[in-house]
Amino acid sequence: MNHHAPNPKLDLAAIRAQFPILSREINGNPLIYIDNAASAQKPEAVIDAVANVYRQSYANVHRGLHTLANEATEAFEGARGKIANFLGAERADQIVLARGATEAINLVANTFGQDLKPGDEIVISQMEHHSNIIPWQLLAERSGAVVKWCPVTETGELDYDALTALMSAKTRLIAIAHMSNVLGTVNNAQRIVQLGHDNRAAVLLDGSQSAVHLPVDVTELGCDFFVFTGHKLYGPSGAGALYAAGDWLDRLSPWQGGGEMIADVFEDSSTWADVPHKFEAGTPAIADVIGLGAAIDWVMQFDRASVVEHELALLDRATRGVAEIDGLKLIGNAQDKGAILSFAIDGAHAHDLAQLMDKYGVAVRAGHHCAQPLMRRFGVDSTVRASFAIYNTEADVDVFIEALNKAKSFLI
């Protein structure tokens, strides 16, 4: 592992001061929040953006002619533009607003999936989050398509030789995490995209983690679909997006029907709104989407390379700290890895460890992390996961290691 020094370009005290929740005490101890892979905390800028929609300019978007409707629509569509810019999309109309990555993946499964025939193949991997497994299993049940699994190596990396061998004339889609929510593994997206396109298959990247921890440029990556969620990116829950390359959105049929996604409705037929609106039935999460736009503004004020360095320095420190704990098994040791640390300790259940660490104010996640096939691959039913964000510090890491040692000594 390369050692990463703390990055002096980030004023951590100033950053932390923008997160009200970080001033909380839990069980008499300062909150050490390292459950960021599940959901990140929100800065004042995002909280204010959401509150101000409801305080000052709430109305339903589009269609309205009054001032509030125009203000809400402008801010809502402005957020779409910010998302497009953040992801490196060529146009804002390549962005479909969704409740999160889960809904965005289901959208693809229910639109792209309409053309699948029995025997067509969808390739996923053992490291996928359940939200990038279940929609494809449901699609396979409906269509007769087959889900194929790419194995994960002992170090927690994709087996690219096996992935290559899975390709066939029947492969229609590869759907793979850009970055694993359990292992922290950053997959070689361009290699996966090239492999898919060489075999005339579309490629969907689940960017739920990568959009937070890496600079992402979907045009450079060349993927057909990219999904991410706002709540891990310091934004509100209930807002995320699907990016679709080229003319995919024109070619796909709607998934959900209702208001907003129509051009004209007649008694015997209907016509659809232009993209991306034909995929956005009903009243959206207006304030939350605007809040996501504010979160992107907030994130983009920082040098992305500095943030990456900072998070990797924390990962380094935590990895060295847990390496000294007897009986601890690290799950995921990939060469290219983001700031997520998963582990199991012989004789101590992950849930017990997490509950005891909470006594010291340390918030970690314990369980299967919505990745049960991956847990089985590594012969565990659950792990403890510490995941770091821009506002975490070296002191957070040290308190985490201390709390983990105390919890372990209590259990073993």
C-alpha angles and dihedrals in degrees: 000000000000113000114237121203121219109269114244092197092076118077096213095183090055092045093049091048088064092062109075094192093061089071090064123109120220116202089344094308131103111264113259102192112194100150093099097130087066095044135329128228121254129245122225090255091064095041090051093046092055094043092048092056089059094039100046119008113019117148135125113282129245122008094048121113101193126094098257092050090050093048093048092046093049092051092043094050089041088061090053088055091050090051091050091050092045092053095042093244117164095227138021091230089068088070120087113192113227138168089260144306092303094058091042092055091046088051091057092044090053098044108031086034093061089080098050119115132201110287095024111133133229115193120209132158139244090248096062124126111240089253088066092047110041098053089055093046090051090047090050090053091051099042106029089243119145127235113219123196127220110210126233122229125237090262090055099256130129113264096236093185089056090045090053091048091053091061117103141152086273096058108115102164142015112202113185139155114257086209126011117242091212107033099031086226113159106213123216096255096180091053091050092048092049091049091050095047093045085060095043091249126136119238127219119190120200101218098177091122102022094057087061101041105030138045103255126202111176093189090056092044090052094212121156094221133018125181132190140164131229102218093069090048095063089268134115123286115251097048129091140124150236120218116201122190128228115340097335093120091052091051097047124082122231120274106198124033129214143087121343096026095076137085098189133356122205130174093257102031146000138213127218135244120247119275133307092021095061086072095048107077119178134003109327130219089275101177093039093053090050087048089053089054088053091049090053090050088050094049094045093059088074127074102254094214090054091052091050091050092048094050093045090051088056091048090051092051093047092046091052090047096052092043088072094057114100116235094015117136118198113216109211125023102175121164091233107045139154130217099292123113121190124180146156128213121213111248096009123094115227092232092054092049092050093048092050092047089054087064086068093047095258114138113202131153123247128187138056092312091224089294107103096153088056092049089053090048089060095040097245132110095210143359138201111246127200113187125183134217139187093275097053120104140202087255089058089055092050093050089048092054091046092049091047091053091049092048092049094049090051092053102039 
